Amino acid sequence: MKNLERITLNPDIMGGKPCIRGLRMTVGTVIGLLASGLTEEEILNMYPYLVHEDLIAALSYAAWRSEEIEVPLTIS
């Protein structure tokens, strides 16, 4: 997925949580801001180092992760 190129995972940044372009801005923070009702314009004004594509990438990553299936391991 092209948008996911903007999402980085680095154990030295935010404890390895998925972040936007290696910044200390997690995908979870962006999704939380959108879920709380803030508009794209409000978020971009609050965080001028973010761009439209970063918000789309965060949404894409969250959608992709929500489709994953966790399979429990059974020990015999």
JODADA-V528569 format. One record per backbone hydrogen bond with DSSP energy under -0.5 kcal/mol. NH is the residue of the N-H (numbers start at 1). CO is the residue of the C=O. Records with the same first field share a line. If there is no record, write none. Layout:
# JODADA-V528569
NH: CO + CO
This chain:
# JODADA-V528569
4: 1
5: 2
6: 3
7: 4
8: 19
13: 10
14: 12
16: 10 + 13
17: 14
19: 8
20: 25
21: 6 + 19
23: 20
25: 23
27: 18
30: 26
31: 27
32: 28
33: 29
34: 30
35: 31
36: 32
37: 34
38: 33
43: 39
44: 40
45: 41
46: 42
47: 43
50: 47
54: 51
55: 51
56: 52
57: 53
58: 54
59: 55
60: 56
61: 57
62: 58
63: 59
64: 60
65: 61
66: 62
67: 63 + 64
68: 65
71: 69
72: 70
76: 74
